Each structure stands twice: as C-alpha cells, then as structure tokens.
C-alpha cells in the first residue's frame, strides 16, 4: 500500500491544490492512502519560513476552509485539555539526588495511572537555582506524555500553591562535632514552622504530605501538623519503606532468594532514629525449600531461617548499619519508596500486605497519643488504616514504649518545652547510650 503524507500551511493555496490531487488519487487508487498535516500560518512560517504567492480563487477558498477547520480543531483540543486538571506536586529541597531519581517515576504513569497528568514544582533555595533549571530542562527534553509542566521555584512565599501532593525532602544532617542533636531538632522545627502555615495558606484543603529523606522524617511530619493545624492529620505520613526494603534484601541474601518474595517486615518507631525491625509477622513467597506450595503460598520467615544464632547476632547487629546504608543511598532506593507509597495511597496496597508508615498516633498498640510513630498499615480507597488486628507480645510492647520515649523527647525539644534529651527511664546524668544498649537487649529477647 502506498501512503502519502501531505503537510502544509492551513491557508496555503498550494496545499489546497495538492490536497485536491491527493483526494482524487485516494478515491481512484485502491492501495493509495493520504495522511494530512496542517499547521497554523504563524507556526508554519516560524519553523519553515515557506510562503505562497498563488492567488487562484478556488485554491484561496479551499485554503480559507482549511484554516477555519484547523483553528476549530485546535480550539476543541485546547478546551478538552483545559478540562483535565493535572495533579499539582511540590517537592522541597529539590536539588537532592532523590528528586532527580523521583521525577521519572512520577511522570511515567505507574504511580497515578496512565490517564492522570501531573505538574511538578521544584522548590529550593536560590543557591540551587541552576541545579533546578537543569532538572527542569532535562525533564522537558524527555517529553513524558503525562508531565503537563515542570517548574523551579526559589521564592518561599510562592511555595505550595494549589498543591495536591507535597514531598518534603529537607534534611538536617547530624554531625556531633559541629552541633548537638538538640540543635538539629530545633533546626527541623524552624523549617516546618515556615512550611506549615504556607501549606495551610496555599495548598488545597485535601493536600497529602509525605515526609522523606535521611533524617528526622517522623519529626518533620509531626511539626508540619503542629504548625499547620488545619492540615488533615491522616494526610501527613512519614516514609519507612527504605528501611523495610534494606532489611528484606539482607534477609533474602541469607536465604538465597529474591528480595521481592520477602513480605510483611515491620519497622516500628522512629524511622530515622531508634527503630525496631520486627520479623514476627514476616513471610516468604516463592522460597525454594522442602515444603512445596503454589506461588502465593506464604511461609513464616522465622520458621525458614534455621540458624537462630544468625537472627540473634548478625541480623541484630547489622540493623544499626541499615540506617547508614539508607543514608548513603544516592537516591534510587528512597525515590522508589516514595513512588511506591504514593501508588498505594492512590490505588491501594496489595491485599493483606503490611506497609510500615509513620502516622500520628491515637493510642494504637498502646503507643502514647500525639507523636508520629512508624507502625503497620494498609492502604485502601484513598486512605490508610492501622492494622490493629496484628498481635504483638509483651516484650515487643516494651520495645515500643522505649521507641515512643525518644519521639516524645524530640517533640518536647522541638516545641521548646525542654532543652535536653534524656534516655528512657534515666535521670539527666545518665549516659545517652543507655537507650541504644537497652534496645539491643529487648530486640534479642523479642526474638
């Protein structure tokens, strides 16, 4: 079959004459097809610089009809496009490497669906303006079909305008040689003291806020809610998925299996601080062992690791290094974690699967109310719910009490209600390493 592509200026008499000939050929030749492309005169001359001086009256009439038809089609397309409201996504500290990795995941349609357009707004300080401009240009060059627009912002007053989603990546990296833990906490509070009121003022009422990054993710979520009192608490969460994923990978290496088959590992407590990685509910899928079953048949992880000494020694000691590994990631792992949780939030998490998320507590699992604490949830129908049906033993309950203490201390310092952090069950003169040592004991006992 022969195919002719006919392109021209919508009001060009030459194009009109060629169109008549093409229509004649298509009508009389069975294997001949014509594909017509017209451009508005302004666009045609801007890009091609080709004009026509042909003035035959018939051709001019056809050219005028072509131009009118082209303008009507363009108007209709613009009206349809205007009805599609893209999700407005704001990313703070957008010069961070995680943002660079995150943009393609958000724009390729896997997170929000192949029919949902997005607009991305990158926010950072003026010193990173060139970095933001580079990210914008590269994203535009990639021509993502669902990315309506991407822009950079360095003026804090214009932050979060009409935001549907806000991803907070700000990090205050702790260096004990430079400043104390308490001063870092106060710095986090100051950042959120700016963000909270701006979110209230500029974002949509149902805005969803995700706290991610390498440090103080629970505290950032807590302080944003504190300083933005009208923000719905159920719409603010902290991401624990990178720590889940790192633990699953470590277990998979021990079992010589695919890490995707390790499910329901729970991260309790302060995600980027003192946390407890709970394996008591963990399951294995697709594990090659003596017990045969279909692909969807789960096996309790602790029953499959016959080397209990490894659990009590190597795995527990390695937990302290997981935070270091996650913090040294160049962006791929935390970006994937944010994209995964957003996908679950909009399209539900897999049935029955446990996801660890930092949420504002309401007394679940006897954890004190009013702190952001990582615990097991499921996502369903655009929201999440805590999986309170899970059973935990007394030792785990005691661990949760220790973890809650650290978060309460952070909150009190951030709100300037106390000046110094004190370990769980200790007086002011007790060494701050006590909490870490006690946690190791409790973790071992719980297993």
Rosetta blueprint (number, residue, H / E / L):
1 X L
2 X E
3 X E
4 X E
5 X E
6 X E
7 X E
8 X E
9 X E
10 X L
11 X L
12 X L
13 X H
14 X H
15 X H
16 X H
17 X H
18 X H
19 X H
20 X H
21 X H
22 X H
23 X H
24 X H
25 X H
26 X H
27 X H
28 X H
29 X L
30 X L
31 X L
32 X E
33 X E
34 X E
35 X E
36 X E
37 X E
38 X E
39 X E
40 X L
41 X H
42 X H
43 X H
44 X H
45 X H
46 X H
47 X H
48 X L
49 X L
50 X L
51 X L
52 X L
53 X L
54 X L
55 X L
56 X L
57 X H
58 X H
59 X H
60 X H
61 X H
62 X H
63 X H
64 X H
65 X H
66 X H
67 X H
68 X H
69 X H
70 X H
71 X H
72 X H
73 X H
74 X H
75 X H
76 X H
77 X H
78 X H
79 X H
80 X H
81 X H
82 X H
83 X H
84 X L
85 X L
86 X L
87 X E
88 X E
89 X E
90 X E
91 X E
92 X E
93 X L
94 X L
95 X L
96 X L
97 X H
98 X H
99 X H
100 X H
101 X H
102 X H
103 X H
104 X H
105 X H
106 X H
107 X H
108 X L
109 X L
110 X L
111 X L
112 X L
113 X L
114 X L
115 X L
116 X L
117 X L
118 X E
119 X E
120 X E
121 X E
122 X E
123 X E
124 X L
125 X L
126 X H
127 X H
128 X H
129 X H
130 X H
131 X H
132 X H
133 X H
134 X H
135 X H
136 X H
137 X H
138 X H
139 X H
140 X H
141 X H
142 X L
143 X L
144 X L
145 X L
146 X L
147 X E
148 X E
149 X E
150 X E
151 X E
152 X E
153 X E
154 X L
155 X L
156 X H
157 X H
158 X H
159 X L
160 X L
161 X L
162 X L
163 X L
164 X L
165 X E
166 X E
167 X E
168 X E
169 X L
170 X L
171 X L
172 X L
173 X L
174 X L
175 X L
176 X L
177 X L
178 X L
179 X L
180 X L
181 X H
182 X H
183 X H
184 X H
185 X H
186 X H
187 X H
188 X H
189 X H
190 X H
191 X H
192 X H
193 X H
194 X H
195 X H
196 X H
197 X H
198 X H
199 X H
200 X H
201 X H
202 X H
203 X L
204 X L
205 X L
206 X L
207 X L
208 X E
209 X E
210 X E
211 X E
212 X L
213 X L
214 X L
215 X L
216 X L
217 X H
218 X H
219 X H
220 X H
221 X H
222 X H
223 X H
224 X H
225 X H
226 X H
227 X H
228 X L
229 X L
230 X L
231 X L
232 X L
233 X H
234 X H
235 X H
236 X E
237 X E
238 X E
239 X E
240 X L
241 X H
242 X H
243 X H
244 X H
245 X H
246 X H
247 X H
248 X H
249 X H
250 X H
251 X H
252 X H
253 X H
254 X H
255 X H
256 X L
257 X L
258 X L
259 X H
260 X H
261 X H
262 X E
263 X E
264 X L
265 X L
266 X E
267 X E
268 X E
269 X E
270 X L
271 X L
272 X L
273 X L
274 X L
275 X E
276 X E
277 X E
278 X E
279 X L
280 X L
281 X L
282 X L
283 X E
284 X E
285 X L
286 X L
287 X L
288 X L
289 X L
290 X L
291 X L
292 X L
293 X L
294 X L
295 X L
296 X L
297 X L
298 X L
299 X E
300 X E
301 X H
302 X H
303 X H
304 X H
305 X L
306 X L
307 X L
308 X H
309 X H
310 X H
311 X H
312 X H
313 X H
314 X H
315 X H
316 X H
317 X H
318 X H
319 X H
320 X H
321 X H
322 X H
323 X H
324 X H
325 X H
326 X H
327 X H
328 X L
329 X L
330 X L
331 X L
332 X H
333 X H
334 X H
335 X H
336 X H
337 X H
338 X H
339 X H
340 X H
341 X H
342 X H
343 X H
344 X H
345 X H
346 X H
347 X H
348 X L
349 X L
350 X L
351 X L
352 X L
353 X L
354 X L
355 X E
356 X E
357 X E
358 X E
359 X E
360 X E
361 X L
362 X L
363 X L
364 X H
365 X H
366 X H
367 X L
368 X L
369 X L
370 X L
371 X L
372 X E
373 X E
374 X E
375 X E
376 X E
377 X E
378 X E
379 X E
380 X E
381 X L
382 X L
383 X E
384 X E
385 X E
386 X E
387 X L
388 X L
389 X L
390 X L
391 X L
392 X L
393 X L
394 X H
395 X H
396 X H
397 X H
398 X H
399 X H
400 X H
401 X H
402 X H
403 X H
404 X H
405 X H
406 X H
407 X H
408 X H
409 X H
410 X H
411 X H
412 X H
413 X H
414 X H
415 X L
416 X L
417 X L
418 X L
419 X L
420 X L
421 X L
422 X L
423 X L
424 X L
425 X L
426 X L
427 X L
428 X L
429 X L
430 X L
431 X L
432 X L
433 X L
434 X H
435 X H
436 X H
437 X H
438 X H
439 X H
440 X H
441 X H
442 X H
443 X H
444 X H
445 X H
446 X H
447 X L
